[in-house]
Each structure stands twice: as C-alpha cells, then as structure tokens.
Amino acid sequence: MRVNWGYIKIIVLLGLVGFLFAFASQRNAIRKVSAPEVTFIGENNLFVTNETVSKLLIQKYGAVKNVAKEILDLNNLENALKSNPMIKAAEVYVTVNGTLKAEIEQKTPIARVNTNASYYIDEEGSYMPLSSNYSARVPLVTGYVEKNNLEGIYKVASKIINDEFLKKNVIEIRQNIGGDIYLKLRQCNFIVQLGDVNSLDKKINNFKVFYKKTLKEKTLKNYSKVSLQFENQVVCTKT
C-alpha cells in the first residue's frame, strides 16, 4: 500500500498550527495586564488628569495591572470612566502584549456659571464641574440661573462659541428672573439686551451692523445700553 506523505504532512502541519494557536490563546488569556496607558483625544488642556483616569480604573477593578486579561470587563471599565462628569467618551482595550489602554475624550465647556453655585455648561448643554487642574476661558454666566433650566443660556453660549466676533468680544451672559438675557462686551461700557432667544441670529446680525458702524464712527462710548429685543430694530440708550 502506497502512503500519501503529502496528506500526512498537511495533517501534521494543521495539527501543529492548531496546537500553537491554542497555546498562544491560553498564554494570552492568563497574561497579566500592565499599568494603564491613558491618551486624551482632542482638547489639549486637561480638565481630568492621567492620575484621575487610572484611579477610576483601579477603583472599579482593583489593581488593574495584576488582573488576567480573560477576566477584565472592558465595558464596565468604560462605563466607570464615563461616569466622571468631565468625560464625554471613553474607549478601553488591551493590546496583544497586555497593555491596558484608555482613550479619553473630555467634555468641552462653553460657559461658566458663577452664581450661588459654580460650574461649566458643556457643548451639549449639560452640567460639567469645575476642574482644579485647568480653568477654561469662556464667558461667565451670572444673574438668575437654574441648573435644570439652562436652555436659553445654552443657546446663547453656543452662538457665542461658534461666532468669531462674539467669541472675541462677549465676556459675560446675564439672565434675569424673567428669562431676559443681557450681554457684556470686552472694552465696551454698554450692556446688550437680547431679551429672549427668539430670532437670535437676526438679533446678532443687527448688532454686528450697529457695532461696525459705531466703531467706524468712534461713537461706541456714547451708549449705555443697546436693546435687541425687537427683531428688526436696534434701540440705543445714550449715556
């Protein structure tokens, strides 16, 4: 009987590959995870530090670097990170060599409430606590502000952060108890009265026309208040 050595070689080779794969998988599963490596995506100014992220991971899973890969619950670790009110998104994964990596995207503040409580409003209109690590240069929000009713303030702050003219000039947003909103500008003595946030784009465009005209005429200092309450008018009060 003639032996087909070609088939035997293939079978032996497949068996060897299977053995090596199983051996490598077992070794990989019991490999101890190294200390976390943290990468921040986007914003360079850190409101939350590497140490804070590592502490959150350790609090959730003990000494992470001594845990075997097979018992790590990466979803739980991600949820632990996202529970921090300064973190917008988090992705946690383990590399082939056992390095635990966490990619963090921080929230972006667009205004800072400074009333009886102090906190940021982020780019999605949510609460964001102040950081002892970094202070953002964003407009202050003063007056009558309710943490669970930030819609009007958020709409104005979003407009400011996305408009180069407003971003450069507006330093304060003030809201009264009736919900009317006022703006304070850098190097200007007058107050801008927006009123409500209806027709906000139109009101801001009207104000830009007024500002450009009075700046050219060098008469900005002649006014104490500029009212934009009415959609098609700019009503000025002289000093």
KOLRO-642760 format. One record per residue (C-alpha): residue in three letters; x, y, z. Coordinates in nm, 3 decimals. Example, Ala and Ser with C-alpha at 12.3 -4.5 7.8 and 13.67 -1.06 7.14 Angstrom:
<site><aa>ALA</aa><xx>1.230</xx><yy>-0.450</yy><zz>0.780</zz></site>
<site><aa>SER</aa><xx>1.367</xx><yy>-0.106</yy><zz>0.714</zz></site>
//
This chain:
<site><aa>MET</aa><xx>0.000</xx><yy>0.000</yy><zz>0.000</zz></site>
<site><aa>ARG</aa><xx>0.137</xx><yy>0.333</yy><zz>-0.103</zz></site>
<site><aa>VAL</aa><xx>0.150</xx><yy>0.600</yy><zz>0.169</zz></site>
<site><aa>ASN</aa><xx>0.048</xx><yy>0.951</yy><zz>0.064</zz></site>
<site><aa>TRP</aa><xx>0.310</xx><yy>1.152</yy><zz>0.250</zz></site>
<site><aa>GLY</aa><xx>0.166</xx><yy>1.477</yy><zz>0.117</zz></site>
<site><aa>TYR</aa><xx>-0.162</xx><yy>1.428</yy><zz>0.307</zz></site>
<site><aa>ILE</aa><xx>0.023</xx><yy>1.324</yy><zz>0.621</zz></site>
<site><aa>LYS</aa><xx>0.237</xx><yy>1.638</yy><zz>0.609</zz></site>
<site><aa>ILE</aa><xx>-0.073</xx><yy>1.856</yy><zz>0.571</zz></site>
<site><aa>ILE</aa><xx>-0.244</xx><yy>1.685</yy><zz>0.866</zz></site>
<site><aa>VAL</aa><xx>0.066</xx><yy>1.719</yy><zz>1.084</zz></site>
<site><aa>LEU</aa><xx>0.105</xx><yy>2.083</yy><zz>0.984</zz></site>
<site><aa>LEU</aa><xx>-0.259</xx><yy>2.162</yy><zz>1.063</zz></site>
<site><aa>GLY</aa><xx>-0.226</xx><yy>1.988</yy><zz>1.398</zz></site>
<site><aa>LEU</aa><xx>0.086</xx><yy>2.188</yy><zz>1.478</zz></site>
<site><aa>VAL</aa><xx>-0.081</xx><yy>2.516</yy><zz>1.385</zz></site>
<site><aa>GLY</aa><xx>-0.384</xx><yy>2.429</yy><zz>1.600</zz></site>
<site><aa>PHE</aa><xx>-0.161</xx><yy>2.342</yy><zz>1.895</zz></site>
<site><aa>LEU</aa><xx>0.035</xx><yy>2.666</yy><zz>1.864</zz></site>
<site><aa>PHE</aa><xx>-0.284</xx><yy>2.872</yy><zz>1.834</zz></site>
<site><aa>ALA</aa><xx>-0.436</xx><yy>2.707</yy><zz>2.143</zz></site>
<site><aa>PHE</aa><xx>-0.111</xx><yy>2.750</yy><zz>2.336</zz></site>
<site><aa>ALA</aa><xx>-0.084</xx><yy>3.118</yy><zz>2.237</zz></site>
<site><aa>SER</aa><xx>-0.451</xx><yy>3.181</yy><zz>2.322</zz></site>
<site><aa>GLN</aa><xx>-0.409</xx><yy>3.027</yy><zz>2.665</zz></site>
<site><aa>ARG</aa><xx>-0.093</xx><yy>3.227</yy><zz>2.732</zz></site>
<site><aa>ASN</aa><xx>-0.264</xx><yy>3.543</yy><zz>2.610</zz></site>
<site><aa>ALA</aa><xx>-0.569</xx><yy>3.486</yy><zz>2.833</zz></site>
<site><aa>ILE</aa><xx>-0.363</xx><yy>3.446</yy><zz>3.151</zz></site>
<site><aa>ARG</aa><xx>-0.123</xx><yy>3.727</yy><zz>3.065</zz></site>
<site><aa>LYS</aa><xx>-0.127</xx><yy>3.993</yy><zz>3.334</zz></site>
<site><aa>VAL</aa><xx>-0.241</xx><yy>4.337</yy><zz>3.224</zz></site>
<site><aa>SER</aa><xx>0.014</xx><yy>4.618</yy><zz>3.256</zz></site>
<site><aa>ALA</aa><xx>-0.049</xx><yy>4.953</yy><zz>3.424</zz></site>
<site><aa>PRO</aa><xx>-0.297</xx><yy>5.167</yy><zz>3.224</zz></site>
<site><aa>GLU</aa><xx>-0.177</xx><yy>5.394</yy><zz>2.945</zz></site>
<site><aa>VAL</aa><xx>-0.406</xx><yy>5.696</yy><zz>2.900</zz></site>
<site><aa>THR</aa><xx>-0.443</xx><yy>5.900</yy><zz>2.582</zz></site>
<site><aa>PHE</aa><xx>-0.653</xx><yy>6.216</yy><zz>2.557</zz></site>
<site><aa>ILE</aa><xx>-0.823</xx><yy>6.288</yy><zz>2.224</zz></site>
<site><aa>GLY</aa><xx>-0.891</xx><yy>6.642</yy><zz>2.106</zz></site>
<site><aa>GLU</aa><xx>-0.865</xx><yy>6.912</yy><zz>2.373</zz></site>
<site><aa>ASN</aa><xx>-0.504</xx><yy>6.963</yy><zz>2.487</zz></site>
<site><aa>ASN</aa><xx>-0.597</xx><yy>7.133</yy><zz>2.814</zz></site>
<site><aa>LEU</aa><xx>-0.666</xx><yy>6.861</yy><zz>3.066</zz></site>
<site><aa>PHE</aa><xx>-0.962</xx><yy>6.905</yy><zz>3.299</zz></site>
<site><aa>VAL</aa><xx>-0.917</xx><yy>6.546</yy><zz>3.415</zz></site>
<site><aa>THR</aa><xx>-0.566</xx><yy>6.405</yy><zz>3.463</zz></site>
<site><aa>ASN</aa><xx>-0.399</xx><yy>6.074</yy><zz>3.382</zz></site>
<site><aa>GLU</aa><xx>-0.390</xx><yy>6.002</yy><zz>3.754</zz></site>
<site><aa>THR</aa><xx>-0.767</xx><yy>6.056</yy><zz>3.784</zz></site>
<site><aa>VAL</aa><xx>-0.837</xx><yy>5.815</yy><zz>3.498</zz></site>
<site><aa>SER</aa><xx>-0.604</xx><yy>5.550</yy><zz>3.641</zz></site>
<site><aa>LYS</aa><xx>-0.768</xx><yy>5.587</yy><zz>3.982</zz></site>
<site><aa>LEU</aa><xx>-1.114</xx><yy>5.535</yy><zz>3.831</zz></site>
<site><aa>LEU</aa><xx>-0.995</xx><yy>5.217</yy><zz>3.662</zz></site>
<site><aa>ILE</aa><xx>-0.833</xx><yy>5.086</yy><zz>3.979</zz></site>
<site><aa>GLN</aa><xx>-1.137</xx><yy>5.168</yy><zz>4.192</zz></site>
<site><aa>LYS</aa><xx>-1.351</xx><yy>4.967</yy><zz>3.950</zz></site>
<site><aa>TYR</aa><xx>-1.122</xx><yy>4.668</yy><zz>3.909</zz></site>
<site><aa>GLY</aa><xx>-0.870</xx><yy>4.678</yy><zz>4.191</zz></site>
<site><aa>ALA</aa><xx>-0.504</xx><yy>4.672</yy><zz>4.090</zz></site>
<site><aa>VAL</aa><xx>-0.571</xx><yy>4.654</yy><zz>3.715</zz></site>
<site><aa>LYS</aa><xx>-0.213</xx><yy>4.566</yy><zz>3.626</zz></site>
<site><aa>ASN</aa><xx>-0.238</xx><yy>4.240</yy><zz>3.824</zz></site>
<site><aa>VAL</aa><xx>-0.561</xx><yy>4.121</yy><zz>3.661</zz></site>
<site><aa>ALA</aa><xx>-0.560</xx><yy>3.848</yy><zz>3.396</zz></site>
<site><aa>LYS</aa><xx>-0.690</xx><yy>3.960</yy><zz>3.055</zz></site>
<site><aa>GLU</aa><xx>-0.964</xx><yy>3.697</yy><zz>3.045</zz></site>
<site><aa>ILE</aa><xx>-1.147</xx><yy>3.835</yy><zz>3.349</zz></site>
<site><aa>LEU</aa><xx>-1.134</xx><yy>4.203</yy><zz>3.252</zz></site>
<site><aa>ASP</aa><xx>-1.474</xx><yy>4.353</yy><zz>3.170</zz></site>
<site><aa>LEU</aa><xx>-1.383</xx><yy>4.637</yy><zz>2.934</zz></site>
<site><aa>ASN</aa><xx>-1.742</xx><yy>4.765</yy><zz>2.911</zz></site>
<site><aa>ASN</aa><xx>-1.753</xx><yy>4.810</yy><zz>3.288</zz></site>
<site><aa>LEU</aa><xx>-1.424</xx><yy>4.996</yy><zz>3.280</zz></site>
<site><aa>GLU</aa><xx>-1.553</xx><yy>5.227</yy><zz>3.004</zz></site>
<site><aa>ASN</aa><xx>-1.873</xx><yy>5.294</yy><zz>3.197</zz></site>
<site><aa>ALA</aa><xx>-1.668</xx><yy>5.374</yy><zz>3.508</zz></site>
<site><aa>LEU</aa><xx>-1.473</xx><yy>5.634</yy><zz>3.312</zz></site>
<site><aa>LYS</aa><xx>-1.785</xx><yy>5.783</yy><zz>3.151</zz></site>
<site><aa>SER</aa><xx>-1.939</xx><yy>5.821</yy><zz>3.495</zz></site>
<site><aa>ASN</aa><xx>-1.693</xx><yy>6.106</yy><zz>3.552</zz></site>
<site><aa>PRO</aa><xx>-1.884</xx><yy>6.430</yy><zz>3.466</zz></site>
<site><aa>MET</aa><xx>-1.578</xx><yy>6.571</yy><zz>3.288</zz></site>
<site><aa>ILE</aa><xx>-1.550</xx><yy>6.279</yy><zz>3.044</zz></site>
<site><aa>LYS</aa><xx>-1.760</xx><yy>6.275</yy><zz>2.727</zz></site>
<site><aa>ALA</aa><xx>-1.648</xx><yy>5.941</yy><zz>2.582</zz></site>
<site><aa>ALA</aa><xx>-1.405</xx><yy>5.661</yy><zz>2.668</zz></site>
<site><aa>GLU</aa><xx>-1.270</xx><yy>5.354</yy><zz>2.492</zz></site>
<site><aa>VAL</aa><xx>-1.076</xx><yy>5.089</yy><zz>2.684</zz></site>
<site><aa>TYR</aa><xx>-0.891</xx><yy>4.798</yy><zz>2.522</zz></site>
<site><aa>VAL</aa><xx>-0.600</xx><yy>4.561</yy><zz>2.581</zz></site>
<site><aa>THR</aa><xx>-0.319</xx><yy>4.522</yy><zz>2.330</zz></site>
<site><aa>VAL</aa><xx>-0.166</xx><yy>4.186</yy><zz>2.233</zz></site>
<site><aa>ASN</aa><xx>0.124</xx><yy>4.236</yy><zz>2.474</zz></site>
<site><aa>GLY</aa><xx>-0.109</xx><yy>4.301</yy><zz>2.767</zz></site>
<site><aa>THR</aa><xx>-0.105</xx><yy>4.681</yy><zz>2.777</zz></site>
<site><aa>LEU</aa><xx>-0.432</xx><yy>4.830</yy><zz>2.902</zz></site>
<site><aa>LYS</aa><xx>-0.509</xx><yy>5.146</yy><zz>2.704</zz></site>
<site><aa>ALA</aa><xx>-0.776</xx><yy>5.408</yy><zz>2.765</zz></site>
<site><aa>GLU</aa><xx>-0.864</xx><yy>5.673</yy><zz>2.508</zz></site>
<site><aa>ILE</aa><xx>-1.047</xx><yy>5.966</yy><zz>2.666</zz></site>
<site><aa>GLU</aa><xx>-1.248</xx><yy>6.249</yy><zz>2.511</zz></site>
<site><aa>GLN</aa><xx>-1.322</xx><yy>6.528</yy><zz>2.756</zz></site>
<site><aa>LYS</aa><xx>-1.629</xx><yy>6.746</yy><zz>2.761</zz></site>
<site><aa>THR</aa><xx>-1.584</xx><yy>7.094</yy><zz>2.614</zz></site>
<site><aa>PRO</aa><xx>-1.706</xx><yy>7.384</yy><zz>2.831</zz></site>
<site><aa>ILE</aa><xx>-1.870</xx><yy>7.680</yy><zz>2.654</zz></site>
<site><aa>ALA</aa><xx>-1.973</xx><yy>7.893</yy><zz>2.953</zz></site>
<site><aa>ARG</aa><xx>-1.905</xx><yy>7.915</yy><zz>3.326</zz></site>
<site><aa>VAL</aa><xx>-2.191</xx><yy>7.970</yy><zz>3.567</zz></site>
<site><aa>ASN</aa><xx>-2.086</xx><yy>8.197</yy><zz>3.854</zz></site>
<site><aa>THR</aa><xx>-2.385</xx><yy>8.243</yy><zz>4.084</zz></site>
<site><aa>ASN</aa><xx>-2.450</xx><yy>8.070</yy><zz>4.418</zz></site>
<site><aa>ALA</aa><xx>-2.304</xx><yy>7.761</yy><zz>4.250</zz></site>
<site><aa>SER</aa><xx>-2.009</xx><yy>7.745</yy><zz>4.011</zz></site>
<site><aa>TYR</aa><xx>-1.985</xx><yy>7.501</yy><zz>3.722</zz></site>
<site><aa>TYR</aa><xx>-1.944</xx><yy>7.483</yy><zz>3.345</zz></site>
<site><aa>ILE</aa><xx>-2.206</xx><yy>7.430</yy><zz>3.077</zz></site>
<site><aa>ASP</aa><xx>-2.065</xx><yy>7.193</yy><zz>2.815</zz></site>
<site><aa>GLU</aa><xx>-2.113</xx><yy>7.188</yy><zz>2.437</zz></site>
<site><aa>GLU</aa><xx>-2.422</xx><yy>6.968</yy><zz>2.473</zz></site>
<site><aa>GLY</aa><xx>-2.587</xx><yy>7.190</yy><zz>2.733</zz></site>
<site><aa>SER</aa><xx>-2.507</xx><yy>6.961</yy><zz>3.026</zz></site>
<site><aa>TYR</aa><xx>-2.355</xx><yy>7.023</yy><zz>3.366</zz></site>
<site><aa>MET</aa><xx>-1.976</xx><yy>6.999</yy><zz>3.391</zz></site>
<site><aa>PRO</aa><xx>-1.793</xx><yy>7.060</yy><zz>3.721</zz></site>
<site><aa>LEU</aa><xx>-1.502</xx><yy>7.298</yy><zz>3.758</zz></site>
<site><aa>SER</aa><xx>-1.155</xx><yy>7.148</yy><zz>3.745</zz></site>
<site><aa>SER</aa><xx>-0.872</xx><yy>7.212</yy><zz>3.988</zz></site>
<site><aa>ASN</aa><xx>-0.634</xx><yy>7.124</yy><zz>3.706</zz></site>
<site><aa>TYR</aa><xx>-0.737</xx><yy>7.380</yy><zz>3.442</zz></site>
<site><aa>SER</aa><xx>-0.971</xx><yy>7.677</yy><zz>3.410</zz></site>
<site><aa>ALA</aa><xx>-1.133</xx><yy>7.741</yy><zz>3.071</zz></site>
<site><aa>ARG</aa><xx>-1.155</xx><yy>8.090</yy><zz>2.926</zz></site>
<site><aa>VAL</aa><xx>-1.525</xx><yy>8.106</yy><zz>2.846</zz></site>
<site><aa>PRO</aa><xx>-1.797</xx><yy>8.368</yy><zz>2.912</zz></site>
<site><aa>LEU</aa><xx>-1.925</xx><yy>8.399</yy><zz>3.269</zz></site>
<site><aa>VAL</aa><xx>-2.294</xx><yy>8.337</yy><zz>3.334</zz></site>
<site><aa>THR</aa><xx>-2.445</xx><yy>8.548</yy><zz>3.612</zz></site>
<site><aa>GLY</aa><xx>-2.785</xx><yy>8.651</yy><zz>3.744</zz></site>
<site><aa>TYR</aa><xx>-3.074</xx><yy>8.410</yy><zz>3.793</zz></site>
<site><aa>VAL</aa><xx>-2.969</xx><yy>8.065</yy><zz>3.669</zz></site>
<site><aa>GLU</aa><xx>-3.132</xx><yy>7.726</yy><zz>3.737</zz></site>
<site><aa>LYS</aa><xx>-2.918</xx><yy>7.418</yy><zz>3.676</zz></site>
<site><aa>ASN</aa><xx>-3.217</xx><yy>7.223</yy><zz>3.542</zz></site>
<site><aa>ASN</aa><xx>-3.325</xx><yy>7.505</yy><zz>3.309</zz></site>
<site><aa>LEU</aa><xx>-3.025</xx><yy>7.609</yy><zz>3.100</zz></site>
<site><aa>GLU</aa><xx>-3.189</xx><yy>7.608</yy><zz>2.758</zz></site>
<site><aa>GLY</aa><xx>-3.178</xx><yy>7.984</yy><zz>2.692</zz></site>
<site><aa>ILE</aa><xx>-2.828</xx><yy>8.029</yy><zz>2.835</zz></site>
<site><aa>TYR</aa><xx>-2.706</xx><yy>7.727</yy><zz>2.637</zz></site>
<site><aa>LYS</aa><xx>-2.845</xx><yy>7.861</yy><zz>2.310</zz></site>
<site><aa>VAL</aa><xx>-2.672</xx><yy>8.196</yy><zz>2.358</zz></site>
<site><aa>ALA</aa><xx>-2.345</xx><yy>8.037</yy><zz>2.475</zz></site>
<site><aa>SER</aa><xx>-2.345</xx><yy>7.804</yy><zz>2.172</zz></site>
<site><aa>LYS</aa><xx>-2.395</xx><yy>8.102</yy><zz>1.943</zz></site>
<site><aa>ILE</aa><xx>-2.104</xx><yy>8.283</yy><zz>2.108</zz></site>
<site><aa>ILE</aa><xx>-1.861</xx><yy>7.991</yy><zz>2.095</zz></site>
<site><aa>ASN</aa><xx>-1.930</xx><yy>7.936</yy><zz>1.723</zz></site>
<site><aa>ASP</aa><xx>-1.912</xx><yy>8.302</yy><zz>1.617</zz></site>
<site><aa>GLU</aa><xx>-1.565</xx><yy>8.460</yy><zz>1.596</zz></site>
<site><aa>PHE</aa><xx>-1.693</xx><yy>8.815</yy><zz>1.661</zz></site>
<site><aa>LEU</aa><xx>-1.894</xx><yy>8.714</yy><zz>1.968</zz></site>
<site><aa>LYS</aa><xx>-1.624</xx><yy>8.479</yy><zz>2.095</zz></site>
<site><aa>LYS</aa><xx>-1.372</xx><yy>8.762</yy><zz>2.084</zz></site>
<site><aa>ASN</aa><xx>-1.594</xx><yy>9.025</yy><zz>2.246</zz></site>
<site><aa>VAL</aa><xx>-1.852</xx><yy>8.872</yy><zz>2.483</zz></site>
<site><aa>ILE</aa><xx>-1.725</xx><yy>8.819</yy><zz>2.837</zz></site>
<site><aa>GLU</aa><xx>-2.050</xx><yy>8.778</yy><zz>3.033</zz></site>
<site><aa>ILE</aa><xx>-2.403</xx><yy>8.645</yy><zz>2.988</zz></site>
<site><aa>ARG</aa><xx>-2.654</xx><yy>8.764</yy><zz>3.246</zz></site>
<site><aa>GLN</aa><xx>-3.008</xx><yy>8.633</yy><zz>3.285</zz></site>
<site><aa>ASN</aa><xx>-3.275</xx><yy>8.798</yy><zz>3.499</zz></site>
<site><aa>ILE</aa><xx>-3.553</xx><yy>8.618</yy><zz>3.683</zz></site>
<site><aa>GLY</aa><xx>-3.790</xx><yy>8.670</yy><zz>3.390</zz></site>
<site><aa>GLY</aa><xx>-3.554</xx><yy>8.492</yy><zz>3.148</zz></site>
<site><aa>ASP</aa><xx>-3.433</xx><yy>8.803</yy><zz>2.961</zz></site>
<site><aa>ILE</aa><xx>-3.068</xx><yy>8.779</yy><zz>2.865</zz></site>
<site><aa>TYR</aa><xx>-2.805</xx><yy>9.054</yy><zz>2.860</zz></site>
<site><aa>LEU</aa><xx>-2.450</xx><yy>9.051</yy><zz>2.725</zz></site>
<site><aa>LYS</aa><xx>-2.146</xx><yy>9.235</yy><zz>2.848</zz></site>
<site><aa>LEU</aa><xx>-1.870</xx><yy>9.304</yy><zz>2.598</zz></site>
<site><aa>ARG</aa><xx>-1.499</xx><yy>9.347</yy><zz>2.637</zz></site>
<site><aa>GLN</aa><xx>-1.390</xx><yy>9.713</yy><zz>2.631</zz></site>
<site><aa>CYS</aa><xx>-1.748</xx><yy>9.840</yy><zz>2.597</zz></site>
<site><aa>ASN</aa><xx>-1.940</xx><yy>10.033</yy><zz>2.864</zz></site>
<site><aa>PHE</aa><xx>-2.286</xx><yy>9.948</yy><zz>2.734</zz></site>
<site><aa>ILE</aa><xx>-2.499</xx><yy>9.641</yy><zz>2.806</zz></site>
<site><aa>VAL</aa><xx>-2.654</xx><yy>9.449</yy><zz>2.517</zz></site>
<site><aa>GLN</aa><xx>-3.014</xx><yy>9.348</yy><zz>2.591</zz></site>
<site><aa>LEU</aa><xx>-3.107</xx><yy>9.039</yy><zz>2.391</zz></site>
<site><aa>GLY</aa><xx>-3.439</xx><yy>8.977</yy><zz>2.562</zz></site>
<site><aa>ASP</aa><xx>-3.549</xx><yy>8.620</yy><zz>2.486</zz></site>
<site><aa>VAL</aa><xx>-3.365</xx><yy>8.387</yy><zz>2.248</zz></site>
<site><aa>ASN</aa><xx>-3.623</xx><yy>8.403</yy><zz>1.970</zz></site>
<site><aa>SER</aa><xx>-3.480</xx><yy>8.520</yy><zz>1.635</zz></site>
<site><aa>LEU</aa><xx>-3.134</xx><yy>8.508</yy><zz>1.792</zz></site>
<site><aa>ASP</aa><xx>-2.943</xx><yy>8.500</yy><zz>1.461</zz></site>
<site><aa>LYS</aa><xx>-3.132</xx><yy>8.804</yy><zz>1.333</zz></site>
<site><aa>LYS</aa><xx>-3.069</xx><yy>8.997</yy><zz>1.654</zz></site>
<site><aa>ILE</aa><xx>-2.697</xx><yy>8.919</yy><zz>1.646</zz></site>
<site><aa>ASN</aa><xx>-2.668</xx><yy>9.020</yy><zz>1.280</zz></site>
<site><aa>ASN</aa><xx>-2.841</xx><yy>9.352</yy><zz>1.358</zz></site>
<site><aa>PHE</aa><xx>-2.599</xx><yy>9.410</yy><zz>1.643</zz></site>
<site><aa>LYS</aa><xx>-2.296</xx><yy>9.339</yy><zz>1.424</zz></site>
<site><aa>VAL</aa><xx>-2.412</xx><yy>9.602</yy><zz>1.174</zz></site>
<site><aa>PHE</aa><xx>-2.461</xx><yy>9.852</yy><zz>1.458</zz></site>
<site><aa>TYR</aa><xx>-2.123</xx><yy>9.770</yy><zz>1.614</zz></site>
<site><aa>LYS</aa><xx>-1.932</xx><yy>9.801</yy><zz>1.288</zz></site>
<site><aa>LYS</aa><xx>-2.095</xx><yy>10.134</yy><zz>1.210</zz></site>
<site><aa>THR</aa><xx>-2.042</xx><yy>10.290</yy><zz>1.553</zz></site>
<site><aa>LEU</aa><xx>-1.686</xx><yy>10.155</yy><zz>1.573</zz></site>
<site><aa>LYS</aa><xx>-1.605</xx><yy>10.328</yy><zz>1.246</zz></site>
<site><aa>GLU</aa><xx>-1.767</xx><yy>10.649</yy><zz>1.373</zz></site>
<site><aa>LYS</aa><xx>-1.591</xx><yy>10.612</yy><zz>1.711</zz></site>
<site><aa>THR</aa><xx>-1.919</xx><yy>10.653</yy><zz>1.900</zz></site>
<site><aa>LEU</aa><xx>-1.933</xx><yy>10.322</yy><zz>2.092</zz></site>
<site><aa>LYS</aa><xx>-1.864</xx><yy>10.504</yy><zz>2.419</zz></site>
<site><aa>ASN</aa><xx>-2.174</xx><yy>10.720</yy><zz>2.370</zz></site>
<site><aa>TYR</aa><xx>-2.416</xx><yy>10.442</yy><zz>2.469</zz></site>
<site><aa>SER</aa><xx>-2.511</xx><yy>10.280</yy><zz>2.799</zz></site>
<site><aa>LYS</aa><xx>-2.749</xx><yy>10.017</yy><zz>2.662</zz></site>
<site><aa>VAL</aa><xx>-2.820</xx><yy>9.859</yy><zz>2.325</zz></site>
<site><aa>SER</aa><xx>-3.152</xx><yy>9.675</yy><zz>2.304</zz></site>
<site><aa>LEU</aa><xx>-3.210</xx><yy>9.396</yy><zz>2.052</zz></site>
<site><aa>GLN</aa><xx>-3.544</xx><yy>9.286</yy><zz>2.195</zz></site>
<site><aa>PHE</aa><xx>-3.724</xx><yy>9.369</yy><zz>1.874</zz></site>
<site><aa>GLU</aa><xx>-3.622</xx><yy>9.157</yy><zz>1.577</zz></site>
<site><aa>ASN</aa><xx>-3.584</xx><yy>9.438</yy><zz>1.322</zz></site>
<site><aa>GLN</aa><xx>-3.460</xx><yy>9.719</yy><zz>1.546</zz></site>
<site><aa>VAL</aa><xx>-3.156</xx><yy>9.823</yy><zz>1.744</zz></site>
<site><aa>VAL</aa><xx>-3.267</xx><yy>10.065</yy><zz>2.015</zz></site>
<site><aa>CYS</aa><xx>-2.984</xx><yy>10.255</yy><zz>2.185</zz></site>
<site><aa>THR</aa><xx>-2.976</xx><yy>10.446</yy><zz>2.512</zz></site>
<site><aa>LYS</aa><xx>-2.718</xx><yy>10.722</yy><zz>2.527</zz></site>
<site><aa>THR</aa><xx>-2.505</xx><yy>10.786</yy><zz>2.833</zz></site>
//
